[in-house]
């Protein structure tokens, strides 16, 4: 099995809660609470879950835009979580991020050329002519006309602004890119274009993605494997086709049952799983399984003991006592990924 490009182990991101006049710490919001997974070179790992489950926090903690509370994040053989500031800055070119809101993530006072060229100004000593050549090359790669180089972000559509953000992320030839809901703020007609662009760039440049999204149908198109998060923890991590064909974790089953089907005959016969109750507070999660307060299959063990993320089938990892008990487990280690990764070749969306 090849060594993963990204190796995350027991990552935690807790935000302190302060109260009173003296601002004393009274607890923590456990936004990410001990997750582990791997991402292999050239692979796309989809990260899904409902709002507030910690998906975006994972992406920011991986790149140390947030300082992780604990755990390790190894990217390209180096533990990002423990690097001093100077060493981290030198590592930045190899890992980049595409943000959710293309309008908020672009400086309105900078031209397109200045925005795309800013990473080159920070991390290279190139001549202006070489920088300009690279900026034009990046604009060509993402489908932007070179004549737009001196325009400002407000002069572009949402899809074009996201292409600017993608070009900026590609400026320093990164190996790993976190795509934090890159299509959530775009019109439906533009979303497919941006996803197809990301796939084309991955094929041409050998990029590795963590693709965070609410759109389960789009994740099914672009991801090789999918991790389902609930309340700061991974509930299930499986190859894409296996997960969508037969989700194992009760939360994954409920989540995927909400995805609409294009075929009206299938939609009419499909059973929707409606969860009861509210998501527990991440400041006070349940003692046992995080999903035990809403799970329709809960047993007493679920309320007392937190289930580990266990390999229950080759390449399939589930954090559920019932699934582990009813399956011949292959081991208890955390999400190394498939032995042989097959790239997504479903074709482009139309």
N, C-alpha and C positions, 0 to 999 in steps of 0.2 A: 504494500500500500504506500503511495507517495506521501511525503510529509506535507501537511496542510500549510497553506500560506498564512491563514489566520487561525490561531488556536486560543480559545477563550476558556478559562477555567475559574469556576466559582466567582464570577463577577458580581459585585454588589455596588449599588449606588443608593445610599441613604441620605436623605435631606433632613437636617435637624429641625426640630420644632421648638421655638422659644416662646415663653409666656411670662406675663407679669411685668412689673415696672423694671425689675432687675434683669429681664431678658434671660431667665434661666432655662436651660434645656430641659424639656419635659418628655421628649420622645423623638422618634424618627419616622419620616415617611419612607417606607421601604419600596422605592420605585422599581428597583431591580434587586432581586434578593437571591443571589447565588445561582447564576445560570452558566452553563457550559456548552460549547459547540465548536465545530471546526468548519472552515471554508477552504476548499481546495482551489488551486490555481485554475483560472478560467471558468470557475463555477459561479452560479448565481444562487444564493440562499435567500429564499423569501421569508420575511418575518411578518406574521399577521396576528391579529387579535383586536379586541374592541378598544375603544378610546380609553386612555388612562391605564392601559396594562403595562406600559413601560417600553414600548417599541422604540420611540424616538430617543428616549434616554439611553437605551442600549447603544444606538448608533453614535450618539455624542460621547458616551463614555469610552467606546472603542477607540475613538480618535483623540481622546483626552481633551475634548472641548468641555467636558465635565471631568473633574478629578475623581476617579473611582474610589469608593470607600475601602474596598479590598478586592482581592482577586488578581489574576494575571491576564494580560492581553498580549499574546506573542504574534507579531506581524513580521514576516520575513526573517524569522529567527531571533528577533529582539523583543524583549518584554517592554512594550510601550508604557505600561502602567508604572514602571520603576525608573524610567529614564529621567535624568536631570534636564532642566530647561534647554540648555545649549544642545545637548544630544538629541532632544526631542525636535528641536527646530530643524536640525539637519535631516531628520527622518521624515519630516512633513511632506516633501515632494513625492514620496512613495505611496501616500494615502491621502485621499481627498474626499470631499462631500458635495453632493448635489442636494440643495435644500428644498423644502416643500413649497414655499411661497417665492416665486421668481421675482416678484416685485419688491418684497421686503429684503431679499438677499442681495440686491444690486444697489450700489450707491447711485442715487439719482443725479448727483453732481458730476459723475464721471462718464466719459464717453465709452462706447463699446470697446474700442481699442485699449483704453486705459484700464478697464475692468479685466479684460482677458490678459492684458500684459502685466497686471500687478504682481502675480506670482513670479514672473520672470524678473521683475525689478527687485524682488525680495531675495530670490535664491540664485540668481545668475549675475555674471558681470559682462553679459553680452553687449555688443554695440547696438545702437538704435536701429541700424539697418537689419541686423539679424533678428532683433525683437519684432520688428515690423513684419518681416518675412514669416516668422513663426505665428504671429497673430493672424495673418491672412491665411496661413495653412490651416489653423484651427477653425477659422470661420468657414472655410471650404468643407472641412470634415463634418461640421454640424449643420450644414445647409444654409448658411447666412451669406448674403451678398457682400462682397468686399466694400462696395460703395457705402455700406451702412456703418463703417468703422468709426466715423466721427459723429454718429447720432447718439442720443441719450436714451436710457431705458424706457422713459415714458412714451417714446415714439414707436414702440414695438407692441405687438400683441403678446398675450400670455405665453403662447407656445414659443414665440421667438425669444422672449426673455429667458425661458427655461433653456433654450439652446445656447444662449450666452452663458448661463450658469454652467452648463455642461462643458462648453469650450474652456471656461476658466479652470474647471476641475481637471481638464486634460492637459493643461499648459505644460506641466512639468513631467509628463509621461508617468503617471502613477501606476502602481500595480493593483491597488485595492481602492474601490470607491464605495462609500456608503450613500445609497440613494434613499433619502428620507422622504417618503411619499412624494416623489417627483412629479406625479401626475394628478395629485389630489386637487390642486387649484386650477386645473385646466378644463376647458370644455371637452365633452366626450369625444367630439370629432377630432380633437387634437391629441388626445391621450394616446391613441394607437400610433400616431406618427412619432411621438417622443419615445415610446417603448420600442418601436422598430429601430429607431436611431440608436438607442442604447444597445440593442442586440447586434446591430451592424458594427458598432464600435468595439464591442466585445470580441466579435469574430476577427476583426482586422488587427486589433491591438493586444489581444490576449488578456483583457481586463477581468478582474474578479469583483463581483458585486455582492453587497448586502442590500437587498431590495425590500424596503419597509413600505407596507401599503395596507389600506383597508379593502382595496378592490380585489376580492378573492379570484374573480375571473381573470384579471390581468396578471395576478401572481401565477395562476395556473399556466398562463402562456409563456412567461419569461423565466420562471424559476426551475432549477434542477431538483432542489430539495426545499422543503417548507418547514419552518418552525412555528408552532402555534403557541402564543404567549397568553397567560392569564395571571393577573395580579402580580406581576413582577417575576414570574417563573415560567419556564418552558413546560407546557403540558404534553406536547407531542412533537417529534421531529422525525420526518419520514421523507422518502423520495416522493416527488410531486404526484406521479400517477397513482402510486399506492395510497397516498393520503386521500386524494379526491375520489378514488374508487371505493375505499373502505376505511374511513377514519376510525381509530381505535379508542381514543380518549373520549369520554362523554362530552366534554366541552367542545372538542373538535367536531364531533358529530352534530352538536347543536349549531355550531358556527356555520358549518358547510350546508346544513339543511336550510339556511336562510338565503343561499345563493339562488337567484331565479334561473329557471331553465328556459332556453329559447324555444324548445318544443312544447307547445301548449298541452299535448296529450300526456307528456311526462310530468309537466308541472301540475296537472290536475290530479294525478295519482300519487304524487310525492307527499310524504308525511313531514310536516314541519314540527320541529322540536321547540317548544316554547319553555324557556327557563323561568322559574318563579323566583321572586325575591330580588334584592339589589346586590351589587358587587360589594364585598366587605371593604372597609377602609384600609388602604395600604399602610396607615399608621398603626393599625391594630388588626393584622391578618389572623385568620384562624390558627389554632394550635396545630392541627393536623394538615390535611390537604387544603390548599387554598380554595378549591372548588367545592368543598364539602357542604357549604351552606346552600348551594343551588343545584347540586347534582341529583338527578332523579334516581340514581343507583347507589346512593351512599349507604355505607355499612358502618358499624361502630368503630372499626379500625381506622376509617378515614378521618374521624374526628379527633383521634388521639395521636396518630403517627403520620408524619409528612412522608409521602412516597418518593423514593429516589427516581431519577430519570434512568430507566433500565432498558436495555436492548431486549425486546420481546420477540422480534423477528430479525433476520439479517438486514441491517441498515435501518431498522425502525425502532425508535426510542420513545417510551411512554412513561409518564409519571402517574401511575394509577395502580392501586393495590389490586383491584379486580382484574384488570387486564394482565398484570404480572402473574396473578394466581391461576388464570385460565389459559396461559400460554406457556409453551416450553421456552424459557428464557435462554438467550444466547450469551448473556454476560451482564455485568452491572456497570460497565464503564460508560462514559458520557459522550455520545454523539461523535464518533470519529468520521462518519460518512461512509459512502459506498466504497467497495474495493476498486471498482472500475467505474468512473464517472462518464455517463453518456450525455453529451450536450443536447440541449433542447433544440429539436429540429421540426417543430410543428409548422413552421412557415410564418409569414408575416400576417398581421391582422389586416382586415379590410374594413 
